[in-house]
Amino acid sequence: MPTTKNTNTYRALGIWSPHYNGSQPEYITIKELQNRTGIDFFCNLDDDIEQAVEETVDHAFWQY
């Protein structure tokens, strides 16, 4: 999860890549990844930061 030190901005991207013939990876929010896996990835962040990171994908930053 990259962070920009001068602005203290956090960004995260979930990648879902099923292992079957012809599947393409999906770029999803961390919240969606958590729903699919049952894992709480950023439980140690403050709740307001955690919610923002988990629900947001910065498409321009990740360039996909």
QUIQUIDA-V641824 format. One record per residue. N is the residue number from 1. SS is DSSP state (helix for helix, strand for strand, loop for the rest). PHI is phi in degrees with one decimal (NA if undefined). Layout:
N|SS|PHI, N|SS|PHI
This chain:
1|loop|NA, 2|loop|-68.1, 3|strand|-129.8, 4|strand|-95.1, 5|loop|-61.2, 6|loop|-72.2, 7|loop|-115.9, 8|loop|53.4, 9|strand|-97.5, 10|strand|-104.4, 11|loop|-137.1, 12|loop|-148.0, 13|loop|-140.6, 14|strand|-93.6, 15|strand|-121.8, 16|strand|-105.8, 17|loop|-131.6, 18|loop|-62.4, 19|loop|-101.5, 20|loop|-136.8, 21|loop|-55.4, 22|loop|84.7, 23|loop|-76.1, 24|loop|-110.9, 25|loop|-67.0, 26|strand|-106.0, 27|strand|-98.4, 28|strand|-132.4, 29|loop|-70.6, 30|helix|-63.9, 31|helix|-58.4, 32|helix|-65.8, 33|helix|-62.8, 34|helix|-63.0, 35|helix|-61.3, 36|helix|-76.8, 37|helix|-105.4, 38|loop|78.4, 39|loop|-104.3, 40|loop|-94.3, 41|loop|-72.7, 42|loop|-118.5, 43|loop|-66.5, 44|loop|-89.2, 45|loop|-79.6, 46|loop|-57.4, 47|helix|-55.7, 48|helix|-67.3, 49|helix|-69.0, 50|helix|-56.8, 51|helix|-62.0, 52|helix|-63.4, 53|helix|-66.1, 54|helix|-73.4, 55|helix|-102.7, 56|loop|-123.0, 57|loop|-123.1, 58|loop|-90.3, 59|helix|-58.7, 60|helix|-66.4, 61|helix|-65.9, 62|helix|-83.0, 63|loop|51.8, 64|loop|-124.6
